[in-house]
């Protein structure tokens, strides 16, 4: 036992794996919430404790993750976290589980109604990419620690460093795609707690990759010549990722739930410079930690120092973190002020440049507009002149053509007239030859007209040629007119362009006004924000001061409240102890009352039976007197018989229902966590009680079956058996709950409680199924079978329970030696009872001897008074224990005399060997506890031991006497005088023990107050409150931390002490002879 370490982490592997499975099950619940940090932390701690993650993967594979998308997504978050923060073996072991991750990703590709399918697919791909990166670069840990990487690889190979950074940036790109996908899949109207929790490892990992890339680039620029050109692609990629990360962290800082879990990093506007100055020296290799040997790891002192150092380191880091937060807030305010000034300056410069640019643009547009207007006017005048000339020419040509056409028409008319006249002349010539002269003259005229015609033809040809020329000129003029139209269209386009430029100018002026308004608004918002931040700083300072003052007041109030509550609890404890005795007496009174009620019921049954007999006699007499009414009297007799049977059935049902209530109430108290059970019960006593319950159950089944076969028989034996059986079951369950303190595990405790409740529920079936409402539908042959089946089932359950209790017997504080059946058990019992009485008598003589010595002159009056009180109360304790042993002896003699019958006392003890073992064990325990009490009292008086030792010894005496009373009570008859005397003696022992503890504790506290100079508790409280109020905030915080440290140490010692006590109870077997000699 000396080499055993009571660590808070290192424990049984089986217990740790069961706790691991429970943590995995709770971390992957199907509800849409974040995996709790304590469950994930438990998984990570398991990997560090046992240097493996195989049980974690086995636990995850055993969960139904594929059937529930939320559980699958939470499992991926858990996997990512323990790969990052787990032991070093987690990464190579996770590389063997890629097929499981691929299966999870394929299940996510099927989609789901909650929208986690695409996230599961993307997240599993990212984890696979991360594992692939670790496979290619095994020198990295899960958190991408730079110092550890440098300690393993260094930065001397530029090619390897270039590939490492390139692969790392590729992984950063995959991470950026995943986080953007998560943000896009946020569900509106929901808190998105589960999805936000996935950002926690992504933020931490992205910042780790970013820091590593930064330091690696700086190192490579410092070592590689000409690195500016060679590393230009990496720098560009690094700059791009810097801006993406800055946007990512900005979006994360807006999520209140995420900021409550982690501190989101803040990046600058521009990426840091990674160009080396030529004098860069890589960081030194960190010192390797020497691995501890198993013997050193198992040393409890080293473990305690390590935990203490870790706690101090965490406390120091927390204080430094608070200081750093205050400095960051101050720098943040300064940066905001500088940004505000820069924004104001930039706004003014932007406004001035915009005004100058707008003025130049307006002048240029005005000049262009004037020039275009002049060109348009000139073109308009030219077009109008050309149009006018073209119209005049066309008008002249038309007039000429009309004139020529008129002349041609006149000539043609004249030619037609001449032709007609020529024909007439020819006719005339034929008739009149004398007219030759006329013909010649006509021919001369014709010749003249022909010449005129030729002249007109030439004129027509000339006019036609001029017409064609005019048509060509018209085409030219039309082409010029078309060009003029195009010029007009261009003019219109220019006018529209001028209008659009005017609109743009108006828009620019509007935007200028809007920019001025935005600048002024931004300036106002910046000033408001600065004022708000200044106000928040003042409020934080005031709040901090107020919190300090409030904490000081709360501490004083807590001290006062603690002291008052402690006194109240002590008084309540005394009241509860007193009320326990009162409750016990009330229970005994109720038991007596219940027995009186049963007796009254029996008397009522006898009276009813007598009245029934008288009724039958009267009926017979009436039958003899009135033979004519025989049939009516017979019917009346049957009706009275039925009424009497129904009344008896109702009485029996009432009794069975009352018994059922007793059992149900005991089951409820057994299931109630507030009811601790009997703290003095032992497995031996419970086994003896089970034997009595077994006999009572058989008696109940026999009497019940006989009544069901002959319902007209006596019911008194059945009622008595039922009430005895119910009271035994009611007393068994508190004792069963009391002996669960001997169990070594939660599973064993639950199985024991479950089997006890199951046995009580089966026992309750006697009273539920035995009532008339359940039995009447069944035939007369089926009714006894029901009771026998219940008894058979109850016997089996009681047998299982007894086997479970037998396993607890070796764990009792004092071992019970199995008895040899060849020994004379009656002599052994008598001898052990006499030994117990002689031990108590010896202790009494020793106390009287100590009292006769007189007080020590070197002691103070207060200490002498405390010693006298201790001796007086211990003497009272030994006296009442002596009376208890005498009452127990008388009680067990009465039990043997009433139960042996014609057999001998030895045969009775052999028949009830378990009860005999419990009785002997209880007698030994009383003797041992009494001797220990006297020795401890002597050591306390001689200042060798403390008051707490005396309190524990007194409680041990109380527990051992309670065990003796319980062992004697099992076989005792109800309402016997010996049992009553035994109960009174046991109550006296408990009262004296409480008085001893209360008096000694009160006198000790009063003596301690006197040493410190306090007369009353109120004076001590007031003085401490004044001292606390006089502390500064730093002193208060330091003292508060010291008290917390003291509390942690005491809690640790308390846990270790409880574990040692449990191991002692589990493995502490004592030899009977050595215990007797002690």
Secondary structure, DSSP 8 states (H G I E B T S, - for coil): -TT----SS---HHHHHHHHHHHHHHHT-SSSS---HHHHHHHHHHHHHHT--HHHHHHHHTS--TT-HHHHHHHHHHHHHHHHHS-THHHHHHHTTHHHHHHHHHHHHT--TTS-HHHHHHHHHHHHHHHHHHHH-TT--TT--HHHHHHHT-S--HHHHHHHHHHHHHHHHHHHHHHHHHHHT--TTS--HHHHHHHHHHHHHHHHHHHHHHHHHHHHHHHSTTHHHHTHHHHHHHHHHHHHHHHHHHHHHT-HHHHHHS------SS-------S---------------HHHHT-HHHHHHHHHHHHHHHHHHHHHHHHHHHHHHHHHHHHHHHHHHHHHHHHHHHHHHHHHHHHHHHHHHHHHHHHHHHHHHHHHHHHHHHHHHHHHHHHHHHHHHHHHHHHHHHHHHHHHHHHHHHHHHHHHHHH-GGGHHHHHHHHHHHHHHHHHHHHHHHHHHHHHHHHHHHHHHHHHHHHHHHHHHHHHHHHHHHHHHHHHHHHHHHHHHHHHHHHHHHHHHHHHHHHHHHHHHHHHHHHHHHHHHHHHHHHHHHHHHHHHHHHHHHHHHHHHHHHHHHHHHHHHHHHHHHHHHHHHHHHHHHHHHHHHHHHHHHHHHHHHHHHHH-GGGHHHHHHHHHHHHHHHHHHHHHHHHHHHHHHHHHHHHHHHHHH-TT----TT--HHHHHHHHHHHHHHHHHHHHHHHHHHH-TTS--HHHHHHHHHHHHHHHHHHHHHHHGGGG--SHHHHHHHHHHHHHHHHHHHHHHHHTSHHHHTTS-HHHHHHHHHHHHHHHHHHHHHHHHHHHTTGGGSSS------TTS-HHHHHHHHHHHHHHHHHHHHHHHHHHHHT---TTS-HHHHHHHHHHHHHHHHHHHHHHHHHHHHHHHHHHHHHHH-TTS-HHHHHHHTHHHHHHHHHHHHHHHHHHHHHHHHHHHHHTTSS-HHHHHHHHHHHHHHHHHHHHHHHHS--TT-HHHHHHHHHHHHHHHHHHHHHHHHHHHHHHHHHHHTT-SSHHHHHHHHHHHHHHS-HHHHHHHHHHHHHHHHHHHHHHHHHHHHHHHHHHH----HHHHHH-
